[in-house]
């Protein structure tokens, strides 16, 4: 193999021969890619990356839908390849807080159809006799936990592509440079890979180099934001009871979650791994070469002092077998961490044709490889939506080494931690603040991070409203965490009076030029070629007809369209629109997110407030709902957009950021007699939204669902062609396999008498017999959003249901923390539960 001549051209070059690179070339070959070159600087089958030293076990239960799906798919592929050994696994609890987390894990297991059970300490010991049962309170047993031979799996996938005649492999080949070519309009394109054995021209290059990925991407001027981090592992043995099994793994793997540690049999020894030590980071350029490394480049010298405390914890739970054994082998093994603990996948934002397949662990390797292969082949994956792992999600500020290491230092010890769905980061806060920050801070805003932005979630200055509206607190600390009754009180005040909302985290993209109309029509489902002053809410589709985004388009001029989108999708939307710009320069795109700020003014008194500060006629006849006008507010030029995301009459008020603070003060002073209050994103993004049944990208809206299923298909389809149109037309001709519904929780009482409130995102909707609900496409019914509906005096859930269950009045159940609670379908489709005729929004 080493004597093979390097080709001068290839359809695709994959850099890296770890689990991802190997599985990727196999999947690309299956999808019709016939000219692939794979490179690695190390020898095969083990080139020296983390694939060669990882513990290689799979615990399939995950609270994240995306990662749960990819893990289960990977485990299925490992099984198909014959490299999966099922051994079972038990996560044990030393604290009551951890037992509550295990009940939460039972709920996630139910969602994804994974067999699991809660065990007493004695039942744990029956399965693993060397566990000290007096140390633990219980365990979470997953019989399908397995270990895999990732090196063998990679070899099989690589050889499959070679046997098909689609792949050439070059080991011991160092990449020296990635060449790019500038374009007249748009990003530079990848053109070639330069190695120590020659140069390969290619239009598509995939960086699948694990901990080395940032260094390789930087050669092309791109960023892959991750850091190599140490995960300590020690092999302790020999141990008689393990040797007597006569196999690689004869007992279930133990994850001692409260001490951030695992213990798994490795033949006659016990492998002990730790996530409890201090975060230890390395830079990609600091990793030794194969020649310099004592073991392999990613197996670095063990630092005993970091492991001493973990050894004591291991002795406490397995002292009977460990205290007489010795550490035979120990490493500081490198793995990849990212600033938000998710993989970084997909086309890089800086260089066209350069892809990232990085920060992937063994447990999800084959599934992610298939996802990326589909993405490269079809324009977007078919198997699941990579919303949370798309590299484009990360803003430039999140890609600096400082930010990456600060965030990774925070979440490293949470690898086995108990992370609340609403949990906020402590590090790297305040990167971007609105022009109103001085005022919102003085009002006691509780800020939540939204990527790099700070947004007020609620205001302590509104605490008096809690008593005014007699708002009850929540019984259970978990349900109260990162929540406040002030949110409910702010909501009710907005419904009665008027509220101001800081919306400066909106991402604003402006498009101008002679080709702008045809370009915008190509990008959007709904017709945007409407009169100046119109607004259009529209889905943005993948080529396969699923949701890529949803956003609002404002027509500000004959050749000027403005796209307004949410902060969590701003990076992905910016990349998607920029990637599809015409190559002739007929459309110019400017991201004005930092230049423009926004205040939402809503409530029955919103018109009265604005009428005192502007001469613009705000009547429905002069200023119809969903239209835009330029106006003046006491000398400040503003754009007024009559719209509502909270179900009340009002406007989004846009102005230049330097004028923002003055605008806030004018509105606050003018509204004093109307008792104007600032309200937070807790109202805007949850309570107000869920009462109106508005869908959210990444929650209700995913590429796996169509606008028909989401209730967002319009009566007519525009004549202009657009991305995903063929699939969209096909979906309109079919009976939907699922319908997005709003459900009401009819009883919150748990077995212990407390009232419980699902957080949303992962709880399964079940039949009255406790059975999971799957639609005709195999998609599970689960809660996508959950929240108070204060105006209705109820608690609402949103979920997709098959048509036979999507019947108003249908009684079902939701599982939360391993308990069942009754729910009823309140709305099947997009009709709002609150103010269904939308009369309040039109004054």
ZIZIFEN-V456723 format. One record per backbone hydrogen bond with DSSP energy under -0.5 kcal/mol. CO is the residue of the C=O (numbers start at 0). NH is the residue of the N-H. E is the energy in kcal/mol with one decimal. If there is no record, write none. Layout:
CO_NH_E / CO_NH_E
This chain:
0_3_-1.3 / 7_200_-3.0 / 10_203_-0.6 / 11_36_-2.5 / 12_14_-0.6 / 12_205_-2.8 / 13_15_-0.7 / 13_38_-2.5 / 14_207_-2.6 / 17_21_-2.5 / 18_22_-1.9 / 19_23_-2.6 / 20_24_-2.1 / 21_25_-1.5 / 22_26_-2.4 / 23_27_-3.0 / 24_28_-2.1 / 25_29_-1.9 / 26_30_-1.5 / 27_32_-2.5 / 28_31_-1.5 / 31_33_-0.6 / 34_10_-1.3 / 34_11_-1.7 / 35_167_-2.2 / 36_13_-3.1 / 37_169_-2.8 / 38_15_-3.4 / 39_172_-2.8 / 41_171_-2.3 / 44_46_-0.7 / 47_297_-1.1 / 48_51_-1.4 / 49_52_-0.9 / 49_53_-1.9 / 55_147_-2.6 / 56_58_-0.5 / 57_59_-0.7 / 57_145_-1.5 / 62_64_-0.6 / 63_67_-2.6 / 64_68_-2.3 / 65_69_-2.1 / 66_70_-2.3 / 67_71_-2.3 / 68_72_-2.4 / 69_73_-2.0 / 70_74_-2.6 / 71_75_-2.1 / 72_76_-2.0 / 73_77_-2.8 / 74_78_-2.3 / 75_79_-2.2 / 76_80_-2.0 / 77_81_-0.7 / 77_82_-2.2 / 77_83_-0.5 / 78_81_-1.0 / 82_84_-0.5 / 82_148_-1.7 / 83_85_-0.6 / 84_146_-2.5 / 87_252_-2.1 / 88_141_-2.8 / 89_91_-0.6 / 89_254_-2.7 / 90_139_-2.2 / 91_256_-0.8 / 91_257_-0.5 / 92_136_-3.3 / 92_137_-0.9 / 94_98_-1.7 / 95_99_-2.1 / 96_100_-1.6 / 97_101_-2.2 / 98_102_-1.8 / 99_103_-1.9 / 100_104_-2.1 / 101_105_-1.8 / 102_106_-1.4 / 103_107_-1.9 / 104_108_-2.6 / 105_109_-2.0 / 106_110_-2.1 / 107_111_-1.9 / 108_113_-2.8 / 109_112_-1.1 / 112_114_-0.5 / 116_140_-3.1 / 118_138_-2.0 / 119_123_-2.1 / 120_124_-2.0 / 121_125_-1.6 / 122_126_-1.3 / 123_127_-2.5 / 127_130_-2.0 / 130_132_-0.9 / 131_134_-1.5 / 132_135_-0.6 / 137_92_-2.5 / 138_118_-3.1 / 138_140_-0.5 / 139_90_-2.3 / 139_141_-0.5 / 140_116_-1.8 / 140_142_-0.5 / 141_88_-1.4 / 141_144_-1.7 / 144_86_-2.4 / 144_87_-2.8 / 145_57_-3.2 / 146_84_-3.2 / 147_149_-1.1 / 148_152_-2.3 / 149_153_-2.4 / 150_154_-2.0 / 151_155_-2.4 / 152_156_-2.2 / 153_157_-2.5 / 154_158_-2.8 / 155_159_-1.9 / 156_160_-1.6 / 157_161_-1.9 / 158_162_-3.2 / 159_163_-1.4 / 160_165_-2.2 / 160_166_-0.8 / 161_164_-1.7 / 165_35_-2.7 / 167_37_-2.7 / 169_39_-1.8 / 173_175_-0.5 / 173_195_-1.8 / 176_193_-3.0 / 178_190_-2.9 / 178_191_-1.4 / 180_188_-2.8 / 187_351_-2.8 / 188_180_-2.6 / 190_201_-2.1 / 191_178_-2.7 / 192_194_-0.5 / 192_199_-2.9 / 193_175_-3.2 / 193_176_-1.8 / 194_197_-1.0 / 197_194_-3.2 / 199_192_-2.8 / 200_9_-2.2 / 203_12_-2.2 / 204_354_-3.0 / 205_14_-3.0 / 205_207_-0.8 / 206_356_-2.5 / 207_17_-0.5 / 208_211_-2.1 / 209_212_-1.9 / 211_214_-0.6 / 211_215_-1.8 / 212_216_-2.7 / 213_217_-2.0 / 214_218_-0.8 / 215_218_-0.9 / 216_219_-1.7 / 216_221_-2.1 / 217_220_-1.1 / 223_225_-1.2 / 226_336_-2.2 / 227_281_-2.4 / 228_334_-2.4 / 230_332_-1.7 / 231_273_-2.4 / 232_330_-2.5 / 233_235_-0.6 / 233_271_-3.1 / 234_327_-3.2 / 234_328_-1.2 / 235_269_-3.2 / 236_325_-1.8 / 238_241_-0.7 / 238_242_-2.3 / 239_243_-2.3 / 241_244_-1.1 / 241_245_-0.5 / 242_245_-1.2 / 247_266_-2.7 / 252_89_-3.2 / 252_254_-0.5 / 253_255_-0.6 / 253_262_-3.0 / 254_91_-2.2 / 254_256_-1.7 / 255_258_-1.5 / 255_260_-1.6 / 256_259_-1.2 / 259_274_-3.2 / 260_255_-2.0 / 261_272_-2.3 / 262_253_-2.5 / 263_270_-3.2 / 265_268_-1.6 / 267_238_-2.5 / 268_265_-2.8 / 268_270_-0.5 / 269_235_-3.1 / 269_271_-0.6 / 270_263_-2.4 / 270_272_-0.5 / 271_233_-2.5 / 272_261_-2.0 / 273_231_-0.8 / 278_280_-0.5 / 279_229_-2.5 / 281_227_-0.8 / 282_285_-2.1 / 282_286_-0.6 / 283_286_-1.0 / 288_292_-2.1 / 295_298_-1.8 / 297_299_-0.8 / 297_333_-2.4 / 298_294_-0.5 / 298_295_-0.5 / 299_331_-2.5 / 301_303_-0.8 / 302_305_-1.4 / 302_306_-0.6 / 303_306_-1.5 / 303_307_-1.2 / 306_310_-2.2 / 307_311_-1.5 / 308_312_-1.8 / 309_313_-2.5 / 310_314_-2.3 / 311_315_-1.7 / 312_316_-1.6 / 313_317_-2.3 / 314_318_-1.1 / 316_131_-2.4 / 317_320_-1.4 / 317_321_-1.9 / 318_322_-2.0 / 321_324_-1.2 / 325_236_-2.7 / 325_327_-0.8 / 328_234_-4.0 / 330_232_-2.1 / 330_332_-0.8 / 331_299_-1.9 / 332_230_-3.1 / 334_228_-3.1 / 336_226_-2.6 / 337_340_-1.2 / 342_344_-0.5 / 343_357_-1.9 / 344_390_-3.3 / 345_355_-2.9 / 349_187_-0.6 / 350_353_-1.4 / 351_189_-2.7 / 352_204_-2.6 / 352_354_-0.5 / 353_347_-3.0 / 354_206_-2.9 / 355_345_-1.9 / 357_343_-2.0 / 360_363_-1.3 / 360_364_-0.6 / 361_364_-1.1 / 363_367_-2.4 / 364_368_-2.4 / 365_369_-2.1 / 366_370_-2.3 / 367_371_-2.7 / 368_372_-2.2 / 369_373_-2.5 / 370_374_-2.2 / 371_375_-2.7 / 372_376_-1.8 / 373_377_-3.4 / 373_379_-0.5 / 374_378_-1.5 / 383_385_-0.6 / 385_388_-0.8 / 385_389_-1.8 / 388_344_-2.7 / 389_392_-2.1 / 390_393_-1.4 / 394_397_-1.6 / 395_398_-1.6 / 396_399_-0.5 / 399_403_-2.7 / 400_404_-2.7 / 401_405_-2.2 / 402_406_-2.6 / 403_407_-2.6 / 404_408_-2.1 / 405_409_-1.1 / 406_410_-2.3 / 407_411_-1.9 / 410_413_-1.2 / 411_414_-1.6 / 413_416_-0.9 / 416_418_-0.8 / 417_419_-0.6 / 419_422_-1.9 / 431_453_-1.8 / 433_436_-1.8 / 435_438_-1.1 / 435_439_-2.4 / 436_440_-2.9 / 437_441_-1.4 / 438_442_-1.3 / 439_444_-2.0 / 440_443_-1.8 / 442_460_-1.8 / 443_459_-2.4 / 444_446_-0.8 / 445_456_-3.5 / 445_457_-0.7 / 447_454_-2.4 / 449_451_-0.5 / 449_452_-2.5 / 451_431_-1.7 / 452_449_-3.0 / 454_447_-3.0 / 455_680_-2.5 / 456_681_-1.7 / 457_445_-3.0 / 458_461_-1.7 / 459_462_-1.9 / 461_464_-1.7 / 462_465_-1.1 / 462_466_-0.7 / 463_467_-1.8 / 464_468_-2.6 / 465_470_-2.5 / 466_469_-0.7 / 475_479_-1.7 / 476_480_-1.7 / 479_482_-1.9 / 483_486_-1.5 / 483_487_-0.5 / 484_488_-1.9 / 485_489_-3.1 / 486_490_-2.1 / 487_491_-2.1 / 488_492_-2.2 / 489_493_-2.3 / 490_494_-2.0 / 491_495_-1.3 / 492_496_-2.9 / 493_603_-0.6 / 496_604_-2.3 / 497_676_-1.5 / 498_601_-2.0 / 499_678_-2.5 / 500_502_-0.8 / 500_599_-2.8 / 502_505_-2.1 / 505_507_-0.6 / 506_508_-0.5 / 506_564_-2.5 / 507_591_-2.5 / 508_562_-3.3 / 509_589_-2.4 / 510_560_-2.5 / 511_587_-3.1 / 512_515_-1.5 / 514_518_-1.8 / 515_519_-2.7 / 516_520_-2.3 / 517_521_-1.8 / 518_522_-1.5 / 519_523_-1.5 / 521_722_-2.4 / 527_529_-2.5 / 530_533_-1.8 / 532_627_-2.6 / 533_554_-2.6 / 535_552_-2.8 / 537_550_-2.1 / 538_524_-1.8 / 539_547_-3.8 / 539_548_-2.1 / 541_544_-2.1 / 545_541_-2.5 / 548_539_-3.0 / 548_547_-0.5 / 550_537_-2.6 / 551_563_-2.8 / 552_535_-2.5 / 553_555_-0.9 / 553_561_-3.0 / 554_532_-3.1 / 556_559_-1.3 / 558_512_-1.0 / 559_555_-1.6 / 559_556_-1.7 / 560_510_-3.0 / 561_553_-3.2 / 562_508_-2.6 / 563_551_-2.1 / 564_506_-2.8 / 565_568_-0.9 / 566_569_-0.6 / 568_572_-2.8 / 569_573_-2.6 / 570_574_-2.0 / 571_575_-2.4 / 572_576_-2.6 / 573_577_-2.4 / 574_578_-2.5 / 575_579_-0.8 / 576_579_-0.7 / 577_580_-1.1 / 581_584_-1.0 / 585_514_-2.4 / 587_511_-2.1 / 589_509_-3.0 / 589_591_-0.8 / 591_595_-1.5 / 594_656_-3.0 / 596_654_-2.0 / 597_502_-2.2 / 598_652_-3.1 / 599_500_-2.5 / 600_650_-2.0 / 601_498_-2.8 / 602_605_-2.1 / 604_608_-2.2 / 605_609_-2.5 / 606_610_-2.2 / 607_611_-0.8 / 608_611_-1.1 / 609_612_-1.6 / 609_613_-1.1 / 612_633_-1.1 / 615_617_-0.6 / 618_622_-3.0 / 623_626_-1.1 / 625_534_-0.9 / 626_641_-2.4 / 628_639_-3.2 / 630_637_-2.6 / 631_633_-0.6 / 632_635_-1.6 / 634_636_-0.5 / 635_632_-2.6 / 637_630_-2.7 / 637_639_-0.5 / 638_640_-0.5 / 638_653_-2.8 / 639_628_-2.4 / 639_641_-0.5 / 640_642_-1.1 / 640_651_-2.6 / 641_625_-2.8 / 648_602_-2.2 / 649_642_-0.7 / 650_600_-2.9 / 650_652_-0.5 / 651_640_-2.3 / 651_653_-0.6 / 652_598_-2.2 / 653_638_-2.2 / 654_596_-2.6 / 655_658_-2.0 / 656_659_-1.8 / 658_662_-2.2 / 659_663_-2.5 / 660_664_-2.2 / 661_665_-2.2 / 662_666_-2.4 / 663_667_-2.7 / 664_668_-2.4 / 665_669_-2.5 / 666_670_-1.8 / 668_671_-1.1 / 670_673_-0.9 / 670_675_-2.2 / 671_674_-1.5 / 676_499_-2.3 / 679_682_-1.2 / 679_683_-1.9 / 680_684_-3.3 / 680_685_-0.5 / 681_685_-0.5 / 681_686_-2.0 / 682_687_-2.5 / 682_688_-0.8 / 685_689_-3.3 / 686_690_-1.6 / 687_691_-1.1 / 688_692_-0.6 / 688_693_-2.0 / 689_692_-0.6 / 690_832_-0.8 / 690_833_-2.3 / 695_698_-1.9 / 695_699_-1.0 / 695_700_-2.2 / 699_701_-0.7 / 700_697_-2.8 / 701_546_-1.6 / 701_704_-1.7 / 704_546_-1.2 / 705_709_-2.1 / 706_711_-3.1 / 706_712_-0.8 / 707_710_-1.0 / 708_739_-2.0 / 721_724_-2.1 / 723_727_-2.3 / 724_728_-2.9 / 725_729_-1.9 / 726_730_-2.3 / 727_731_-1.7 / 728_732_-0.8 / 729_732_-0.8 / 729_733_-0.6 / 730_733_-0.7 / 736_775_-0.5 / 738_800_-2.3 / 739_828_-1.9 / 740_798_-2.0 / 741_825_-2.4 / 741_826_-2.3 / 742_796_-2.7 / 743_745_-0.6 / 743_823_-2.0 / 747_755_-2.5 / 749_752_-2.0 / 753_749_-3.3 / 754_475_-0.7 / 758_785_-0.5 / 762_782_-2.9 / 763_765_-0.5 / 763_814_-2.0 / 764_772_-0.7 / 765_812_-2.4 / 766_769_-2.0 / 770_766_-2.2 / 771_773_-0.6 / 772_780_-2.5 / 774_777_-2.3 / 778_774_-2.1 / 779_781_-0.6 / 780_764_-2.2 / 781_799_-0.5 / 782_760_-1.1 / 784_797_-2.3 / 786_795_-2.5 / 788_791_-1.5 / 788_792_-1.0 / 788_793_-1.6 / 793_788_-3.0 / 794_744_-2.5 / 795_786_-2.2 / 796_742_-3.4 / 797_783_-3.2 / 797_784_-0.9 / 798_740_-3.0 / 800_738_-2.7 / 801_804_-2.1 / 801_805_-1.9 / 804_806_-2.4 / 806_809_-2.7 / 809_824_-2.4 / 811_822_-2.3 / 812_765_-3.3 / 813_820_-2.3 / 815_818_-1.4 / 818_815_-2.8 / 820_813_-2.6 / 821_745_-1.9 / 821_746_-0.9 / 822_811_-2.7 / 823_743_-2.8 / 823_825_-0.6 / 824_808_-3.1 / 826_741_-2.7 / 826_828_-0.6 / 834_837_-2.5 / 838_841_-1.1 / 839_648_-0.8 / 839_842_-1.1
